Amino acid sequence: MNSWFSRPSKKEQLVQLFSEHVSPELLDSVAAPDFSKINELSQGPVEFILAAVQGASPNETGERLGSVATIARQSGWMIQNLLCNLAVFVHGTLPIKEPLVLDRSALANKLLQSSPSNIKIVHGVEAAFFGNMGGSARITYGVLLPSFLEAMSRLNALPFGRAQEIVANPSINTDAAR
């Protein structure tokens, strides 16, 4: 009787869950990581949005983070991380499955409209590094933004309800990356 019912393997579950958004090669590397290839990062233009969110309570802050993450995901952006009050969204690290053109400014405006007095945003594009990184304790597919600390400093100084585009790497053609 058990032979009629089989449970999908963890790899099959990953493929089913993420195949719409992630390339098969990336799924293979996540499902069975090759530790010898960890930290061998690719480089290319990456668009980024850093959004700081606040709420009247911890629950409200969490709800707002969830809302901005949903808006970003529905707009085609990868949710790099949600950490404390910070949401980090990126585009350009999965060239096989991502659309070629996204408009950062449009998403920044959409996020601001979702919660005008409780969000502030810094966004830009730069030559960044991405891929599987970490070690045996934790591996993540992510991006290293060379201007991250500068962007965080600008985000911290920005009042809530505002967005600012920063030119992180003037050698990148931002019109072509959008």
N, C-alpha and C positions, 0 to 999 in steps of 0.2 A: 504494500500500500504506500509506503514512503517513496517508492521509486516513481510514482506518478507526480509527486510534488517535490520540487527541488527548490532550494533557496539560492538566489543568485550569489555569486562570489562577491567579495568586497570590490574587486576590480570591476565586475559587471555593474554593481550598484553605482560606482563612481561614473562609469561611462553613461549609464542611464540618466544620472542626475545632471552631469555637466556637459554632455556631448553637444547640446544646442549652442553653448557659448565658448567651448574650449576645444582646441585642436586635438586630434587623436594622439599626436606625439606628446603633447603636454600631459594628457591624461595618463599615458603610459609612464612618463617620468614621475608623476605624482603617486601613482599606484604602486610602483616598484622602483623607488629611487636608487640611482646608481651613485653611491657615496663618492666615487672617484670623480664624478662630474659636478659635484656641489661646488658652488662659488666660481664656476666658469661662466661668467656673465656675458650677455650680449650687450651691445651698445646701439642706441638709436634715439631719434627724437621721441620724447615722451611728454604728453600733456598732463598737467596735474592741477588738482583743485584741493586746497586745504580749507576746511570749514570748521570754525569753532562754534559750538552750539551751547546755549544756556537755557535753563528753565527755572520756574519758580520752586521746583522741588526736584529731588533726584529722579523720581518717576517721570516727571515731565521732561527733564533733560534726556532721559533714555528714550522716551517716545519721540522727541524731536530728532534725536540721532537716527532712530529707525525710519522716520519720515524722510530725512534728507538722503539716507542710504537707498531707500526705495525709489525716490525720484532719480537719483544718479543711475541706479541699475537699469531703470526703465528707459533712461536716455542713452544707454549703451556703454556706460562707464564701468570699469572694474573697481570694486570696493577693495582698496588696498588694505585699509585698516579702520577700525573704530576703536579709539583708545581714549578713555576718560571723556572729555568734552570735545575731542577732535575726530573729524572724519577726513580720511585721505582717499581721494578718487584719482585714478590714473587711466590714461588711454595711450596705446601705442606699444604695449608690452606683449600683446597677443596678435601679431599682424595677420595670422591666417583667418581668425574668426571675427576680428573687429572691423567695423565699417571704416572706410578710408578717411572719412571726414566727420568730425564732430565740432560743434561750436561751444567752446568753453564759456564764452560770454553769455550765450543763451542759457546754459545750465546754471551759471552763477546767478543770473537774473531770476530764473525759475526758483532756485533755492532761496534767494532773498525774499521773493514774493510769498513763499510758503510760511515764513516766520520772520517778518521784517525787523522786529526789534530784538530778536533772539539768536541771530546768526551773523557772522562776519566771515569773509572769504578772501583768500589770496589765490590767484591762479596764474599759470604761465606754461611755457613749453621750454624744454632744454634737452641737450644731449645727456642721456642718463644711462645707467646700467641696470639690467634686469635679468632675472632667471631664478633658478633654485639657489638658495643661499641658506647658510646656517651650519649646523653640525649634527652630531648624533642625538643631542638633546632636543633639537627642534629644527625642522626644515620648513621653509616657506618659499613660495614663489612670489617674488616681490621686486621692488624697484629701489635703487639707490639714487636719490636726487642730489646732485652736487650742491644745489642751492637750498637744501632743506632748512638748514639753520637760519639762513638769511630770510627765507620765506616765513619761518615761524616767528622770527623777530618782528617782521612787518605785520604779521597776523596779530601778534600780541599788542602792537601799538595801534591797530585799527579799531575804531569804535564799532560797536554792534550796529547792524543795519547797513553796513557798507561792504563793498567788494573792491578789490584792487588787482589789476593785472600787473605782474612784474616781468621784466625782461631778464630772465635768468641767464640766458646765453645768447648774446647778440648775433652769433654766427648761424643760429637756426632761423630759417625763414618761417615766421609764425603764420603767415597767410597760407603757406603750403601745408603746414601741420594742422590747420584747423579743419 
